[in-house]
Amino acid sequence: MVVIELKKGKTSDAAVGQILRYIGWVKANVADVDQSVRGILIAKEVDDVLKYSVKDLTHIEVKTYKVDFQLTAFKKQA
């Protein structure tokens, strides 16, 4: 099972505690006894503190995202 935590901006090590709580809850309430649960923390930016916090946590991945879109005018048909 995978727990995904999506942060809208820059995040720090407090998010690690949050995703660990979610993983613990899923293990206790949803997953089978022998089922593994891992986490993916997704944020726009991460700081060095977060990088050190997850360095030895093999069941948590950190990923960053980038959003880029353009708006174009919609031409109504007559």
N, CA, C and O of each residue as an XYZ file, in Angstrom:
312
protein
N       0.844     -1.160      0.000
C       0.000      0.000      0.000
C       0.896      1.231      0.000
O       2.030      1.197      0.477
N       0.364      2.306     -0.541
C       1.123      3.546     -0.629
C       0.299      4.690     -0.046
O      -0.867      4.875     -0.395
N       0.920      5.445      0.839
C       0.334      6.661      1.384
C       1.001      7.824      0.672
O       2.228      7.917      0.642
N       0.195      8.714      0.096
C       0.734      9.866     -0.615
C       0.343     11.133      0.124
O      -0.835     11.366      0.396
N       1.333     11.947      0.446
C       1.111     13.237      1.096
C       1.546     14.309      0.114
O       2.716     14.375     -0.261
N       0.610     15.150     -0.304
C       0.880     16.206     -1.264
C       0.858     17.551     -0.557
O      -0.136     17.918      0.070
N       1.957     18.278     -0.664
C       2.069     19.609     -0.063
C       2.034     20.651     -1.172
O       2.622     20.449     -2.235
N       1.355     21.752     -0.933
C       1.185     22.736     -2.005
C       2.390     23.639     -2.215
O       2.462     24.317     -3.240
N       3.310     23.672     -1.314
C       4.475     24.540     -1.475
C       5.716     23.887     -0.907
O       5.921     22.681     -1.041
N       6.537     24.697     -0.274
C       7.762     24.190      0.345
C       7.394     23.462      1.631
O       6.496     23.885      2.358
N       8.086     22.378      1.904
C       7.789     21.619      3.109
C       9.071     21.307      3.860
O      10.168     21.395      3.307
N       8.923     20.945      5.114
C      10.073     20.647      5.953
C       9.848     19.334      6.678
O       8.970     18.556      6.305
N      10.634     19.087      7.705
C      10.590     17.788      8.385
C       9.306     17.529      9.153
O       9.054     16.385      9.533
N       8.490     18.532      9.396
C       7.204     18.294     10.062
C       6.322     17.380      9.211
O       5.517     16.621      9.751
N       6.466     17.445      7.903
C       5.688     16.594      7.003
C       6.075     15.126      7.151
O       5.261     14.243      6.879
N       7.304     14.857      7.576
C       7.741     13.471      7.789
C       6.954     12.852      8.943
O       6.495     11.714      8.844
N       6.800     13.586     10.017
C       5.998     13.096     11.136
C       4.567     12.833     10.720
O       3.952     11.855     11.145
N       4.045     13.711      9.889
C       2.674     13.560      9.424
C       2.508     12.296      8.584
O       1.574     11.527      8.812
N       3.388     12.071      7.627
C       3.241     10.884      6.781
C       3.526      9.602      7.572
O       2.933      8.561      7.290
N       4.423      9.667      8.553
C       4.653      8.499      9.412
C       3.409      8.155     10.218
O       3.110      6.978     10.416
N       2.676      9.168     10.687
C       1.404      8.924     11.393
C       0.409      8.246     10.466
O      -0.250      7.280     10.851
N       0.301      8.755      9.241
C      -0.629      8.163      8.277
C      -0.255      6.714      7.965
O      -1.125      5.846      7.896
N       1.033      6.458      7.779
C       1.495      5.091      7.513
C       1.154      4.180      8.686
O       0.685      3.059      8.494
N       1.391      4.665      9.899
C       1.050      3.887     11.094
C      -0.434      3.577     11.178
O      -0.819      2.466     11.542
N      -1.269      4.556     10.843
C      -2.721      4.354     10.878
C      -3.131      3.316      9.832
O      -3.925      2.421     10.123
N      -2.595      3.433      8.627
C      -2.934      2.478      7.567
C      -2.501      1.068      7.965
O      -3.245      0.109      7.758
N      -1.303      0.937      8.536
C      -0.835     -0.381      8.995
C      -1.774     -0.964     10.040
O      -2.064     -2.160     10.010
N      -2.252     -0.139     10.964
C      -3.093     -0.612     12.058
C      -4.546     -0.849     11.652
O      -5.215     -1.699     12.240
N      -5.041     -0.117     10.663
C      -6.471     -0.144     10.375
C      -6.875     -0.656      9.001
O      -8.035     -1.014      8.798
N      -5.948     -0.699      8.056
C      -6.324     -1.059      6.688
C      -5.509     -2.230      6.147
O      -6.072     -3.169      5.586
N      -4.216     -2.180      6.308
C      -3.321     -3.175      5.713
C      -3.432     -4.524      6.422
O      -3.751     -4.601      7.609
N      -3.160     -5.583      5.659
C      -3.046     -6.912      6.252
C      -1.769     -6.959      7.084
O      -0.881     -6.125      6.907
N      -1.674     -7.914      7.975
C      -0.536     -8.025      8.888
C       0.793     -8.090      8.141
O       1.769     -7.464      8.554
N       0.833     -8.838      7.052
C       2.084     -9.014      6.310
C       2.234     -8.049      5.125
O       3.161     -8.185      4.327
N       1.334     -7.090      5.015
C       1.354     -6.157      3.889
C       2.239     -4.951      4.192
O       2.157     -4.367      5.272
N       3.078     -4.588      3.237
C       3.955     -3.431      3.449
C       3.211     -2.138      3.118
O       2.322     -2.104      2.268
N       3.600     -1.099      3.808
C       3.036      0.234      3.582
C       4.206      1.189      3.431
O       5.090      1.245      4.286
N       4.204      1.936      2.346
C       5.253      2.928      2.132
C       4.614      4.278      1.866
O       3.408      4.377      1.642
N       5.434      5.313      1.894
C       4.913      6.656      1.710
C       5.664      7.418      0.640
O       6.855      7.206      0.413
N       4.936      8.313     -0.012
C       5.531      9.236     -0.968
C       5.116     10.642     -0.552
O       3.928     10.958     -0.485
N       6.096     11.468     -0.277
C       5.873     12.858      0.110
C       6.174     13.720     -1.102
O       7.299     13.717     -1.603
N       5.180     14.458     -1.579
C       5.326     15.268     -2.783
C       5.153     16.735     -2.408
O       4.160     17.114     -1.786
N       6.124     17.553     -2.791
C       6.068     18.984     -2.480
C       6.675     19.776     -3.626
O       7.424     19.245     -4.446
N       6.338     21.043     -3.662
C       6.915     21.896     -4.695
C       8.398     22.099     -4.454
O       9.194     22.079     -5.394
N       8.773     22.295     -3.193
C      10.176     22.468     -2.820
C      10.429     21.732     -1.515
O       9.530     21.597     -0.685
N      11.652     21.257     -1.337
C      12.043     20.644     -0.068
C      13.313     21.312      0.427
O      14.153     21.747     -0.361
N      13.441     21.388      1.739
C      14.648     21.988      2.310
C      15.618     20.902      2.768
O      15.288     19.717      2.769
N      16.803     21.320      3.152
C      17.834     20.359      3.577
C      17.418     19.579      4.814
O      17.774     18.410      4.958
N      16.671     20.211      5.704
C      16.221     19.535      6.926
C      15.362     18.324      6.566
O      15.511     17.256      7.160
N      14.474     18.488      5.604
C      13.634     17.372      5.170
C      14.490     16.270      4.540
O      14.266     15.086      4.794
N      15.456     16.655      3.730
C      16.328     15.662      3.087
C      17.041     14.807      4.133
O      17.140     13.591      3.971
N      17.539     15.427      5.204
C      18.211     14.675      6.262
C      17.217     13.821      7.051
O      17.567     12.738      7.519
N      15.991     14.300      7.197
C      14.985     13.570      7.971
C      14.595     12.244      7.324
O      14.292     11.278      8.024
N      14.601     12.194      6.005
C      14.176     10.971      5.321
C      15.348     10.134      4.798
O      15.146      9.075      4.204
N      16.549     10.610      5.021
C      17.744      9.965      4.467
C      17.792      8.460      4.742
O      18.116      7.691      3.837
N      17.486      8.029      5.938
C      17.565      6.618      6.308
C      16.202      5.924      6.377
O      16.107      4.790      6.846
N      15.170      6.588      5.920
C      13.836      5.985      5.911
C      13.590      5.375      4.538
O      13.191      6.070      3.603
N      13.827      4.094      4.425
C      13.741      3.429      3.124
C      12.312      3.289      2.619
O      12.105      3.040      1.432
N      11.327      3.440      3.489
C       9.934      3.279      3.075
C       9.245      4.604      2.758
O       8.031      4.642      2.561
N      10.027      5.701      2.708
C       9.463      7.003      2.344
C      10.296      7.620      1.218
O      11.515      7.750      1.328
N       9.617      7.994      0.143
C      10.250      8.696     -0.973
C       9.835     10.158     -0.923
O       8.743     10.483     -0.458
N      10.696     11.027     -1.395
C      10.358     12.439     -1.531
C      10.478     12.795     -3.002
O      11.475     12.487     -3.655
N       9.451     13.444     -3.508
C       9.444     13.890     -4.898
C       9.011     15.347     -4.939
O       8.260     15.807     -4.079
N       9.489     16.064     -5.939
C       9.042     17.443     -6.136
C       8.231     17.518     -7.424
O       8.347     16.668     -8.307
N       7.411     18.554     -7.504
C       6.596     18.740     -8.698
C       6.792     20.138     -9.258
O       7.268     21.049     -8.581
N       6.411     20.270    -10.503
C       6.458     21.554    -11.180
C       5.157     21.691    -11.965
O       4.753     20.769    -12.674
N       4.516     22.823    -11.838
C       3.275     23.069    -12.557
C       3.535     24.183    -13.562
O       4.061     25.241    -13.216
N       3.162     23.933    -14.795
C       3.334     24.922    -15.843
C       2.152     24.796    -16.803
O       1.972     23.754    -17.433
N       1.354     25.846    -16.913
C       0.238     25.790    -17.841
C       0.021     27.167    -18.452
O       0.481     28.178    -17.923
N      -0.689     27.186    -19.577
C      -1.001     28.426    -20.270
C      -2.499     28.506    -20.487
O      -3.164     27.492    -20.702
N      -3.015     29.709    -20.429
C      -4.414     29.942    -20.735
C      -4.507     30.519    -22.135
O      -3.731     31.404    -22.498
N      -5.437     30.031    -22.913
C      -5.645     30.569    -24.252
C      -7.096     31.000    -24.374
O      -7.985     30.452    -23.724
N      -7.310     31.986    -25.216
C      -8.661     32.510    -25.407
C      -9.527     31.476    -26.139
O      -9.063     30.791    -27.050
N     -10.748     31.386    -25.735
C     -11.706     30.485    -26.389
C     -12.528     31.330    -27.336
O     -13.133     32.318    -26.921
N     -12.558     30.954    -28.602
C     -13.334     31.712    -29.598
C     -14.697     31.068    -29.757
O     -14.818     29.895    -30.110
N     -15.704     31.853    -29.491
C     -17.082     31.368    -29.654
C     -17.433     31.324    -31.127
O     -17.032     32.203    -31.890
N     -18.166     30.326    -31.526
C     -18.630     30.244    -32.906
C     -19.900     31.043    -33.043
O     -20.755     31.029    -32.157
N     -20.022     31.737    -34.152
C     -21.204     32.580    -34.379
C     -22.391     31.773    -34.831
O     -23.463     32.330    -35.065
